[in-house]
Each structure stands twice: as C-alpha cells, then as structure tokens.
Amino acid sequence: MHKLLKIFLVLIILSSCKKVDRAYTYDDINFKEEMRSFVIGISNYAKNIQPGFAIVPQNGVQLITQNGSVSGDLHAAYTAAIDGQGQEGLYFGYSQPDIPTTPQTTEYLKHFLDRIQNQNKQILITDYCSTPSYITDAYQKYDTAGYTGFVATHRELDIIPPIPIHHENNNHINSLTAAQNFLYLLNTDLFPNKQAFILAVKNTNYDVLIMDLFFKDGTAFTAQEITSLQRKRNGGKRMILCYLSIGEAEDYRYYWKPEWHTEKPVWLDQENPDWPGNYKVRYWEKDWQKIIYGNNDSYVKKILNAGFDGVYLDIIDAFEFFEERY
C-alpha cells in the first residue's frame, strides 16, 4: 500500500510539472509582439544613452506589420524604433549558398522590405554566392530595388571578398541612409590576431562594417580600436554595427554559465541543431532581457561603451520557432 501511494504521488508531481510547463509556455503569449517589445526596449535604452545609435534587425520582416501579413497595417512603434532592416538571401543563398532564391520567396520578402524602405529606413541585404555571374546579378538587383547589398562569397562571413567594393566612395557616413555599401565580417577565425583584423578592415573603403564585439580569443575590441576602424582607407568616416543575437543564447559568450548545460534557467530552451552551441531562448523572459540590455552589465551597454554606432540584431525571427512549436 505504501509503495502504491509513493507511485501515485510521483505521478501527481510529474503531471503537475507538465501542466505548469505547458501553461507557462505557452498560453496567451503573442510571440511576434513579444519580439517587437524586446527590440523596442533595446532601442529606447540605447538611444537614451547614445542618441542616433542605429538599431537594425536582421530577418523577421513580418514584425513591421501589426498582424505579420504583407498587407497588414504598419506597426508604428516597432517601425519607429528601428533604423534599417537586414535580410539574408533575398536573391541568392536563402536555402543554401550559391543557389538562387525562389522568385516567390524574393517577392514575398520584398513586399515587406519595400514598405520598410518607404519609411526612410535603410535596407541591408546579404546574399551568399560565389559564382561571378550571380555576384554581378545581385548587385544589379540591389541598384534596381534601391537597396544596399553585400555579397558574401563565404557563408561563414570570415573574409573580405576579393571583389571591388560596389559604389566605393570617400564620403563621411554619419547615418545608415547615407551608406552605399557594407561589409559583413563576423567570424575572425582566419585572422591570426586582432591587429591583423584591424589592419585588413582599415585598408578598405566600405561605408558600414558589421562585426562582433569580441575577437576569436574572447577579448573585446576596445573603444580605441573601434575608433580606428571607423576611418576608411581614403579618409572617409564609416559606421560600425555590432552583431548581437537576441533570439538565441551562445555558450561561447561571456555571460554563459557552465551549469546551464545541465540546469537550464527558465528562459533557456533547446539547442539549435544547425548551430551547435546556440540555444533557443524564451526571449520575453526578463532574466534573458537583462542579459541583453537595461543595466551596466548588459551586452548592449558593453557595445555602447566600446563606441559602436549601432547594433545588428540577429535571430529576430525566433518567433517562428515558437509559433510552429506551440
């Protein structure tokens, strides 16, 4: 009898835990709106400290309309909070590198991008291809659409492409809308040291650089180093945006605690099977958001302290994971 009672109590506890988890998840959460609120919070915090600080989400273009549809009304607060929109694979590499994106996907995305552009926001397109004819075609398409684009010949974003800079100029770039080109150089694995990375970038005339706060050895770029990178080889000023993933946690970042691999905080979800070491997060949870912004120890504050001109927010489309799952 005692044994049966123990089994019964265990079943009750397990059932209760399951109900709590299901209720937490997932009832009454508007996943798109929670991401919008997150981005708006980051924008308000950063711009209050540094007016003119640029906020550029990558992907997740559906967030600009209230209902996420192509024809929906613009979400005024979200649109006001961002200074541009990044999109990967608009013309090449959406499914895999060096493969043209389907016309249906391109047109769907362009409907959103054009509406953002009409709000005087800069559109930054990153395509992934190495075939010369595809590269030429991509840059022609950027000009036709009025977008600013970058063709990454390495999907890893680890090299400066050995091709001429599109619309190279010696202008001083003080706002995103003034930029005519950009360089997306996120992965520093191929550079032997920080100095080699800095020298390679300084020897270019890209208007905008998107990079990480940290070099491959985990050391952060200093304010002095960022200042040196803000000057183009020809003397013009460039803007520097810092990459920041807000829809996934990365176990190689400074904030990661080893015990999270076995004892997850409530905001931490499952590992991304396509990117080992990256974990989906319940981005609406305050403890995760405190890691990202709002205090002197936050990621955004470190970016501000280093002298970046803005942030390039990734995994904005994390809402899709939760919408499909729940």
Backbone torsions as a table, in degrees:
resi	resn	phi	psi	omega
1	MET	NA	-44.1	179.2
2	HIS	-61.0	-41.4	180.0
3	LYS	-64.5	-42.1	179.3
4	LEU	-65.0	-37.6	178.9
5	LEU	-63.4	-41.7	179.7
6	LYS	-63.4	-42.7	178.8
7	ILE	-62.5	-42.1	180.0
8	PHE	-61.4	-42.9	179.9
9	LEU	-65.6	-39.7	178.3
10	VAL	-61.7	-43.3	179.8
11	LEU	-63.0	-39.0	178.4
12	ILE	-63.0	-43.5	-179.0
13	ILE	-63.5	-46.4	-179.8
14	LEU	-62.6	-41.9	179.1
15	SER	-63.8	-41.1	179.5
16	SER	-63.3	-43.8	179.4
17	CYS	-60.6	-41.8	-178.5
18	LYS	-63.7	-40.3	-179.9
19	LYS	-67.2	-41.0	179.3
20	VAL	-61.2	-44.8	-178.8
21	ASP	-63.3	-42.7	-178.7
22	ARG	-66.3	-41.3	-178.5
23	ALA	-67.2	-41.0	-179.8
24	TYR	-58.8	-46.9	-167.1
25	THR	-55.3	-31.0	-138.5
26	TYR	-147.7	-8.3	175.6
27	ASP	-78.6	142.4	171.0
28	ASP	62.1	24.0	175.9
29	ILE	-106.0	121.6	174.3
30	ASN	-91.6	99.7	-170.5
31	PHE	-64.1	-37.4	176.9
32	LYS	-65.6	-46.8	-176.5
33	GLU	-66.2	-33.7	177.3
34	GLU	-65.6	-37.8	176.9
35	MET	-68.8	-41.0	176.5
36	ARG	-57.6	-47.0	-178.9
37	SER	-60.8	-38.1	178.6
38	PHE	-61.8	-49.6	-179.5
39	VAL	-63.9	-42.5	178.4
40	ILE	-60.8	-41.3	178.3
41	GLY	-62.2	-43.6	177.2
42	ILE	-61.3	-45.2	-178.6
43	SER	-61.5	-48.8	-179.1
44	ASN	-61.2	-43.6	-179.3
45	TYR	-62.6	-50.8	-175.3
46	ALA	-67.8	-43.8	-177.7
47	LYS	-69.5	-27.0	175.6
48	ASN	-66.7	-34.3	178.4
49	ILE	-82.6	-42.4	-177.2
50	GLN	-133.3	90.1	178.4
51	PRO	-55.2	138.2	-177.9
52	GLY	89.8	-3.9	177.3
53	PHE	-62.4	126.2	-172.0
54	ALA	-85.5	135.7	177.4
55	ILE	-116.1	115.6	-177.2
56	VAL	-130.0	105.9	173.7
57	PRO	-77.3	146.7	175.7
58	GLN	-107.6	127.3	-179.1
59	ASN	66.7	-168.8	-179.7
60	GLY	61.2	36.8	-174.7
61	VAL	-62.9	-20.0	-178.6
62	GLN	-62.2	-18.3	-177.5
63	LEU	-66.9	-16.3	-176.0
64	ILE	-74.1	-18.4	177.1
65	THR	-107.3	152.5	-172.9
66	GLN	-62.8	-35.9	-179.4
67	ASN	-106.5	4.4	177.5
68	GLY	79.6	5.3	-179.6
69	SER	-97.5	161.1	-178.9
70	VAL	-58.9	-39.6	-174.8
71	SER	-95.0	2.3	-177.1
72	GLY	-68.4	161.6	176.5
73	ASP	-66.7	144.6	178.1
74	LEU	-62.0	142.7	174.4
75	HIS	-85.7	101.4	-168.5
76	ALA	-60.8	-44.9	-175.9
77	ALA	-66.5	-41.6	179.8
78	TYR	-67.5	-46.0	-179.4
79	THR	-61.2	-38.1	179.1
80	ALA	-68.6	-27.3	-174.9
81	ALA	-78.8	-20.1	-176.1
82	ILE	-105.3	155.2	-179.0
83	ASP	-110.4	-5.6	180.0
84	GLY	-174.0	-176.8	-179.9
85	GLN	-145.0	127.3	174.0
86	GLY	-96.9	147.8	177.1
87	GLN	-146.1	129.9	177.2
88	GLU	-94.6	144.1	170.0
89	GLY	63.7	33.2	-178.8
90	LEU	-63.1	-40.8	-178.5
91	TYR	-113.8	-32.1	-179.2
92	PHE	-143.0	136.3	172.7
93	GLY	89.5	15.1	179.3
94	TYR	-65.4	-42.4	179.7
95	SER	-93.9	-42.2	175.6
96	GLN	-161.0	154.5	-175.1
97	PRO	-57.2	144.9	175.0
98	ASP	66.6	20.8	175.1
99	ILE	-118.1	126.5	178.7
100	PRO	-59.8	138.5	175.9
101	THR	-71.1	143.2	-178.0
102	THR	-62.2	144.0	178.9
103	PRO	-56.2	-34.8	-179.2
104	GLN	-64.1	-43.3	179.3
105	THR	-66.5	-44.6	179.4
106	THR	-58.3	-47.9	-177.8
107	GLU	-65.5	-39.4	177.8
108	TYR	-59.4	-49.0	-179.1
109	LEU	-65.9	-38.6	-177.7
110	LYS	-64.5	-31.7	177.1
111	HIS	-56.6	-45.0	178.5
112	PHE	-70.4	-47.2	-176.4
113	LEU	-60.2	-39.7	179.7
114	ASP	-66.4	-35.4	178.4
115	ARG	-68.7	-36.4	176.1
116	ILE	-67.2	-44.3	180.0
117	GLN	-59.2	-36.4	179.5
118	ASN	-67.5	-12.9	174.9
119	GLN	-93.0	16.8	179.8
120	ASN	64.1	39.3	175.7
121	LYS	-107.6	144.8	178.3
122	GLN	-77.3	136.6	177.4
123	ILE	-107.0	121.3	-179.7
124	LEU	-112.4	112.9	-177.7
125	ILE	-105.1	131.8	173.0
126	THR	-116.1	114.6	175.0
127	ASP	-107.1	152.0	-176.9
128	TYR	-116.8	103.0	177.2
129	CYS	-162.1	156.7	180.0
130	SER	-127.7	-8.4	176.9
131	THR	-69.2	124.2	-175.5
132	PRO	-52.8	-41.5	-179.0
133	SER	-67.1	-34.1	177.0
134	TYR	-67.4	-40.8	179.6
135	ILE	-60.7	-48.0	178.6
136	THR	-59.8	-44.2	-179.1
137	ASP	-62.6	-42.0	-179.0
138	ALA	-61.0	-47.3	-178.7
139	TYR	-66.6	-33.2	175.0
140	GLN	-65.0	-39.6	179.2
141	LYS	-66.8	-37.2	177.3
142	TYR	-60.1	-45.5	-178.4
143	ASP	-63.7	-41.4	-179.9
144	THR	-62.6	-40.5	-177.5
145	ALA	-83.6	-14.4	-176.2
146	GLY	79.9	20.9	178.7
147	TYR	-94.0	164.0	170.8
148	THR	-105.9	126.2	-172.0
149	GLY	-128.0	161.0	175.4
150	PHE	-138.2	126.1	175.7
151	VAL	-98.2	114.7	178.2
152	ALA	-89.6	114.4	179.3
153	THR	-79.8	-14.8	172.1
154	HIS	-118.7	123.7	179.4
155	ARG	-60.3	-25.6	-176.9
156	GLU	-75.3	-7.0	-179.0
157	LEU	53.7	47.1	-174.2
158	ASP	-116.7	3.3	179.2
159	ILE	-135.7	159.9	167.8
160	ILE	-88.6	114.6	-173.7
161	PRO	-56.4	137.4	-179.0
162	PRO	-81.6	50.9	-179.7
163	ILE	-132.4	155.6	-180.0
164	PRO	-59.0	147.1	176.8
165	ILE	-74.0	128.0	180.0
166	HIS	-70.7	128.9	-179.6
167	HIS	55.2	44.6	177.2
168	GLU	-59.6	140.2	-176.6
169	ASN	-154.7	169.0	177.7
170	ASN	-111.5	23.5	-179.7
171	ASN	-70.0	155.3	169.8
172	HIS	-85.5	121.0	-177.3
173	ILE	-98.3	103.7	-178.2
174	ASN	-106.7	-4.3	176.3
175	SER	-149.8	156.1	-178.6
176	LEU	-61.8	-35.8	-177.2
177	THR	-66.8	-15.7	178.2
178	ALA	-86.0	-12.3	-175.0
179	ALA	-73.9	139.0	178.0
180	GLN	-112.5	-6.6	179.2
181	ASN	-163.2	167.0	175.2
182	PHE	-155.4	162.5	178.3
183	LEU	-120.9	127.4	177.7
184	TYR	-107.7	101.2	-174.8
185	LEU	-127.6	82.5	-169.4
186	LEU	-91.7	-38.1	-172.7
187	ASN	-97.8	122.2	-176.4
188	THR	-102.6	13.9	-174.9
189	ASP	-59.2	-29.6	-175.5
190	LEU	-86.8	-3.0	178.5
191	PHE	-98.4	128.2	-174.8
192	PRO	-65.4	-28.5	-179.4
193	ASN	-159.0	171.7	-178.8
194	LYS	-58.9	-42.0	-176.4
195	GLN	-61.5	-37.9	178.4
196	ALA	-65.3	-39.6	177.3
197	PHE	-63.5	-49.6	-178.1
198	ILE	-60.4	-44.9	-179.4
199	LEU	-63.2	-41.7	-179.0
200	ALA	-62.1	-42.5	-179.9
201	VAL	-71.1	-41.9	-179.2
202	LYS	-61.4	-24.9	-179.7
203	ASN	-85.7	14.2	177.4
204	THR	-117.7	166.8	178.6
205	ASN	-118.5	30.0	175.9
206	TYR	-65.6	142.3	-179.7
207	ASP	-74.1	-35.5	-177.8
208	VAL	-133.9	139.6	174.2
209	LEU	-119.2	128.4	171.2
210	ILE	-106.0	120.6	-174.9
211	MET	-145.1	176.4	178.7
212	ASP	-93.3	155.5	173.9
213	LEU	-67.5	-27.6	-172.8
214	PHE	-114.4	142.7	169.8
215	PHE	-78.1	170.5	-173.1
216	LYS	-62.2	-22.6	179.7
217	ASP	-85.7	2.5	177.6
218	GLY	92.4	-5.1	178.4
219	THR	-81.9	138.6	-179.2
220	ALA	-80.0	147.3	172.0
221	PHE	-71.4	137.7	-177.9
222	THR	-85.3	166.8	177.8
223	ALA	-61.2	-36.7	178.3
224	GLN	-65.0	-40.9	179.3
225	GLU	-67.3	-40.2	178.2
226	ILE	-65.2	-40.0	177.2
227	THR	-58.8	-40.9	-179.9
228	SER	-67.3	-31.4	179.9
229	LEU	-76.3	-17.0	-178.0
230	GLN	-78.3	1.6	177.9
231	ARG	-110.4	123.9	175.9
232	LYS	-72.3	161.3	-179.3
233	ARG	-58.0	-35.8	-177.3
234	ASN	-84.8	4.6	176.6
235	GLY	100.6	-14.7	177.9
236	GLY	-70.0	160.0	178.7
237	LYS	-92.6	137.8	174.4
238	ARG	-115.9	159.4	174.7
239	MET	-96.4	148.3	178.6
240	ILE	-125.9	121.1	177.2
241	LEU	-104.2	140.6	179.8
242	CYS	-100.2	126.4	175.7
243	TYR	-65.2	137.0	177.6
244	LEU	-150.7	117.4	176.6
245	SER	-85.4	122.1	179.4
246	ILE	-113.7	-6.5	179.2
247	GLY	-103.3	-4.5	175.7
248	GLU	-142.2	148.2	171.9
249	ALA	-98.2	146.3	-176.7
250	GLU	-119.1	126.9	-172.2
251	ASP	-76.5	2.5	175.8
252	TYR	-104.4	6.4	179.5
253	ARG	-86.8	160.1	-176.8
254	TYR	-59.7	-29.9	-174.1
255	TYR	-80.8	-12.3	-172.9
256	TRP	-72.1	136.9	176.3
257	LYS	-109.4	131.9	-175.3
258	PRO	-54.6	-34.2	-177.4
259	GLU	-67.8	-14.5	179.8
260	TRP	-67.4	-18.2	176.7
261	HIS	-66.1	-27.4	-178.0
262	THR	-116.0	-31.7	179.7
263	GLU	-120.7	90.6	-173.3
264	LYS	-76.1	137.2	168.9
265	PRO	-66.1	162.6	-172.2
266	VAL	-62.2	-25.5	-176.9
267	TRP	-84.5	-9.4	-174.2
268	LEU	-92.4	127.8	-178.8
269	ASP	-109.1	-154.0	-171.3
270	GLN	-79.8	159.0	178.7
271	GLU	-71.1	143.0	176.4
272	ASN	-75.5	115.2	-176.3
273	PRO	-64.3	-22.1	-179.3
274	ASP	-86.0	-19.3	-178.0
275	TRP	-135.9	84.5	-179.9
276	PRO	-54.6	138.0	-177.9
277	GLY	92.0	-7.3	176.2
278	ASN	-106.7	133.5	-175.0
279	TYR	-125.2	133.6	174.6
280	LYS	-61.1	145.0	178.6
281	VAL	-126.1	150.3	169.9
282	ARG	-82.1	87.1	-166.0
283	TYR	-67.6	-11.8	178.2
284	TRP	-83.4	-10.0	-179.7
285	GLU	-73.0	133.0	-174.2
286	LYS	-62.9	-34.8	-178.7
287	ASP	-66.0	-34.5	174.1
288	TRP	-70.2	-43.8	-178.7
289	GLN	-63.1	-32.2	177.2
290	LYS	-67.1	-29.3	174.6
291	ILE	-65.9	-35.7	-174.6
292	ILE	-83.3	-45.3	-174.8
293	TYR	-155.4	167.7	169.3
294	GLY	104.1	-3.3	-178.5
295	ASN	-153.8	168.9	-174.0
296	ASN	-69.3	-17.1	177.8
297	ASP	-96.9	2.2	-173.8
298	SER	-78.0	161.5	-179.2
299	TYR	-61.0	-46.8	-178.5
300	VAL	-62.3	-37.4	178.7
301	LYS	-65.0	-37.8	176.2
302	LYS	-62.7	-39.6	178.3
303	ILE	-64.8	-44.0	177.4
304	LEU	-62.2	-44.1	-179.4
305	ASN	-62.4	-30.1	-178.9
306	ALA	-79.5	-8.9	174.6
307	GLY	90.4	18.1	176.4
308	PHE	-66.3	158.0	179.7
309	ASP	-92.2	-8.5	-179.2
310	GLY	175.1	-178.0	178.3
311	VAL	-125.4	147.2	176.7
312	TYR	-112.8	101.9	-169.2
313	LEU	-87.4	122.2	-177.2
314	ASP	-107.5	165.6	-176.9
315	ILE	57.3	35.4	171.9
316	ILE	-62.8	-30.2	-178.0
317	ASP	-82.8	19.5	176.5
318	ALA	-59.6	-22.3	178.8
319	PHE	-59.9	-29.0	180.0
320	GLU	-64.4	-39.3	178.6
321	PHE	-58.3	-46.1	-177.1
322	PHE	-75.2	-36.4	177.8
323	GLU	-64.5	-39.1	179.6
324	GLU	-72.8	-31.9	-175.2
325	ARG	-84.2	-34.7	-174.8
326	TYR	-124.4	NA	NA
